[in-house]
Amino acid sequence: MTNIEEYVDRTAELINLPLNPEHRPGVVVNFERIAAIARLVTEFPLPHEIEAAPVFEP
């Protein structure tokens, strides 16, 4: 995700979510934090011999 501000604007528009202009900066900051946390997971290197966990079915 390269432009989080645009992502917030387009997503709010797409789901028809009114975004108060005074709340927008806080929403953008929170999405920047979410993206940083997600990078920790998505960029974590895993060895090739790791097997995927089975699907949990209660």
C-alpha positions as CSV (number, residue, x, y, z in Angstrom):
1,M,0.0,0.0,0.0
2,T,1.7,3.1,-1.2
3,N,-0.9,5.9,-0.6
4,I,-2.8,5.3,2.6
5,E,-4.6,8.6,2.4
6,E,-6.0,7.6,-1.0
7,Y,-6.9,4.2,0.3
8,V,-8.8,5.6,3.2
9,D,-10.7,8.0,0.9
10,R,-11.6,5.4,-1.7
11,T,-12.5,2.7,0.8
12,A,-14.8,5.1,2.7
13,E,-16.4,6.1,-0.6
14,L,-16.7,2.4,-1.7
15,I,-18.5,1.3,1.4
16,N,-20.5,4.5,1.6
17,L,-19.0,5.5,4.9
18,P,-19.3,9.2,5.7
19,L,-15.8,10.3,7.0
20,N,-15.9,13.5,8.9
21,P,-13.0,15.7,7.8
22,E,-11.9,16.3,11.4
23,H,-11.6,12.5,11.9
24,R,-9.8,11.7,8.6
25,P,-6.2,12.4,9.9
26,G,-6.7,10.0,12.8
27,V,-8.1,7.3,10.5
28,V,-5.1,7.8,8.2
29,V,-2.7,7.5,11.2
30,N,-4.4,4.3,12.4
31,F,-4.2,2.7,8.9
32,E,-0.5,3.6,8.7
33,R,-0.1,1.8,12.0
34,I,-2.1,-1.2,10.8
35,A,0.1,-1.3,7.6
36,A,3.3,-1.3,9.7
37,I,2.0,-4.2,11.9
38,A,0.9,-6.1,8.8
39,R,4.4,-5.7,7.3
40,L,5.9,-7.4,10.3
41,V,3.8,-10.5,9.5
42,T,3.9,-10.5,5.7
43,E,7.7,-9.8,5.4
44,F,8.7,-12.3,8.1
45,P,10.8,-14.9,6.3
46,L,9.8,-18.5,6.7
47,P,11.9,-21.5,5.9
48,H,10.7,-23.6,2.9
49,E,10.3,-26.7,5.0
50,I,7.6,-25.1,7.1
51,E,4.2,-26.8,6.6
52,A,0.9,-25.0,6.6
53,A,-1.2,-25.6,9.7
54,P,-4.3,-27.7,9.2
55,V,-7.7,-26.1,8.9
56,F,-9.4,-25.8,12.2
57,E,-12.9,-27.2,12.1
58,P,-14.8,-27.2,15.4
